[in-house]
Amino acid sequence: MNSRLFFFFTLVLLCGCSNKSGFTLTEVEKNKVMEDIRSEIAALSQGSESLNTTKAFELYSDSPEFRFISPDGSLTDYSAFFKSSDEFFKSCSGVKFTKLQDEFTFLTDDLVIYSWIYNAKAVLKSGERYNYDKVGATFLFKRMNQKWKTIYFHESASAPVVATSD
């Protein structure tokens, strides 16, 4: 586990410090990549808002290399992440994400960090309402078979404001 995190941070450091002249993507191609990834994030939001875990998870790579770090500091694989998200969606009657900011960092032609700042609201079937004013998410996208898939995802948030329905 620690060796995988070390590898990830070493990769980021090496790619971030490397000579950028090795990139072959043009600005037009970079814009297309950004459009493709934003489309994947929109599908994630739509799947989440329809409480459809399978649809929401289409951007994640269901592979041994996938890792998720949750806001509570847990490190999990795809299966555990899917299961916990599915359980959460089943407890909800509604979910809404609103993008506040996003940013792209191209590490290589086939590796892109996508940083997403958003707010989230969830209404549980119990009537409780969760409001996250600001959530930060980092996705490491890898081009796999001509599609962009997330192989690493880290989400950070403060505790939500919780209200009960009258």
HELIX and SHEET records of a PDB file:
HELIX    1   1 ASN A    2  CYS A   17  1                                  16    
HELIX    2   2 LYS A   20  GLY A   22  5                                   3    
HELIX    3   3 GLU A   27  GLU A   49  1                                  23    
HELIX    4   4 THR A   53  ALA A   56  1                                   4    
HELIX    5   5 PHE A   57  LEU A   59  5                                   3    
HELIX    6   6 TYR A   78  LYS A   90  1                                  13    
SHEET    1   A 6 LEU A  75  THR A  76  0                                        
SHEET    2   A 6 ARG A  67  ILE A  69 -1                                        
SHEET    3   A 6 LYS A 147  ALA A 157  1                                        
SHEET    4   A 6 ARG A 129  MET A 144 -1                                        
SHEET    5   A 6 LEU A 111  LEU A 124 -1                                        
SHEET    6   A 6 CYS A  92  THR A 108 -1                                        
SHEET    1   B 5 LEU A  75  THR A  76  0                                        
SHEET    2   B 5 ARG A  67  ILE A  69 -1                                        
SHEET    3   B 5 LYS A 147  ALA A 157  1                                        
SHEET    4   B 5 ARG A 129  MET A 144 -1                                        
SHEET    5   B 5 VAL A 161  ALA A 163 -1                                        
END                                                                             
